[in-house]
Amino acid sequence: MNNIEWLQQWYSQQCDGDWEHGTGIKINTIDNPGWYFEVNLVDKPLLKKEFEDLQIERNEEDWLHCKVKKDTFVGVGGPLNLDEILRIFKEWALA
């Protein structure tokens, strides 16, 4: 199962009639250019799970930063790093 398929399944399992009406999951673009990925962890088991901030800087277009801040997983990265950000979230969620 690829990362998008896994995220779709994970999202579906999290929907409880309330969470998905709040922030849920956001995927957007940024002007670096790149990607912004956010998952609201409120009332989810992952909220209690530790995440060590991650920064990878390969070059100006190949980079990513992931962290958990204020009950939210946030990943940002270069224009070709969305799948890697999703993989990092997936591996953390499944660990």
C-alpha positions as CSV (number, residue, x, y, z in Angstrom):
1,M,0.0,0.0,0.0
2,N,1.5,3.3,-1.0
3,N,1.5,6.3,1.3
4,I,-1.5,8.0,-0.2
5,E,-3.6,4.8,0.0
6,W,-2.5,4.4,3.6
7,L,-3.3,8.0,4.5
8,Q,-6.8,7.6,3.0
9,Q,-7.4,4.5,5.1
10,W,-6.0,6.1,8.2
11,Y,-8.1,9.2,7.7
12,S,-11.3,7.1,7.2
13,Q,-10.6,5.3,10.5
14,Q,-10.2,8.6,12.4
15,C,-13.4,10.1,11.2
16,D,-15.8,10.2,14.2
17,G,-18.4,12.7,13.1
18,D,-16.5,15.6,14.7
19,W,-12.7,15.4,14.0
20,E,-13.1,15.6,10.3
21,H,-15.2,18.8,10.6
22,G,-12.4,20.6,12.5
23,T,-8.9,20.7,11.0
24,G,-8.5,17.0,10.4
25,I,-5.8,16.8,7.7
26,K,-4.6,19.7,5.5
27,I,-2.4,19.4,2.5
28,N,-1.4,22.6,0.8
29,T,1.4,24.2,-1.2
30,I,3.9,26.8,0.0
31,D,5.7,29.4,-1.9
32,N,9.3,28.1,-1.5
33,P,8.0,26.1,-3.6
34,G,6.9,23.1,-1.7
35,W,4.4,21.2,0.4
36,Y,2.6,21.7,3.8
37,F,1.1,18.7,5.5
38,E,-0.8,19.0,8.8
39,V,-2.7,16.5,10.9
40,N,-4.8,17.5,13.9
41,L,-4.0,15.0,16.7
42,V,-6.6,16.3,19.2
43,D,-8.5,13.3,20.8
44,K,-6.3,10.8,18.9
45,P,-3.9,8.3,20.4
46,L,-1.0,9.8,18.5
47,L,-1.3,12.9,20.7
48,K,0.4,11.1,23.5
49,K,3.2,9.7,21.3
50,E,6.6,11.4,21.2
51,F,7.9,12.7,17.9
52,E,11.5,13.9,17.6
53,D,11.7,17.0,15.3
54,L,13.3,16.1,12.0
55,Q,15.1,18.4,9.6
56,I,16.7,17.2,6.4
57,E,18.4,19.7,4.1
58,R,19.7,18.0,0.9
59,N,19.6,21.1,-1.3
60,E,17.3,24.1,-2.0
61,E,14.6,21.9,-3.6
62,D,15.1,18.7,-1.6
63,W,14.4,19.3,2.0
64,L,11.9,18.7,4.7
65,H,11.0,19.6,8.3
66,C,8.6,17.5,10.5
67,K,7.5,18.2,14.0
68,V,4.6,17.9,16.5
69,K,3.5,21.3,17.7
70,K,0.5,22.2,19.8
71,D,-1.4,18.9,19.2
72,T,-0.6,18.9,15.5
73,F,1.8,17.0,13.3
74,V,3.3,19.4,10.7
75,G,5.5,18.5,7.8
76,V,6.8,20.9,5.2
77,G,9.2,20.1,2.3
78,G,10.4,20.8,-1.1
79,P,8.3,20.3,-4.3
80,L,9.2,16.6,-4.6
81,N,9.1,15.7,-0.9
82,L,5.4,15.2,-0.2
83,D,5.5,11.4,-0.4
84,E,8.5,11.4,2.0
85,I,6.6,13.6,4.5
86,L,3.7,11.2,4.3
87,R,6.0,8.2,4.8
88,I,7.5,9.8,7.9
89,F,4.0,10.4,9.3
90,K,3.0,6.9,8.5
91,E,6.1,5.3,10.1
92,W,5.6,7.3,13.2
93,A,1.9,6.5,13.4
94,L,2.5,2.8,13.0
95,A,5.5,2.5,15.3
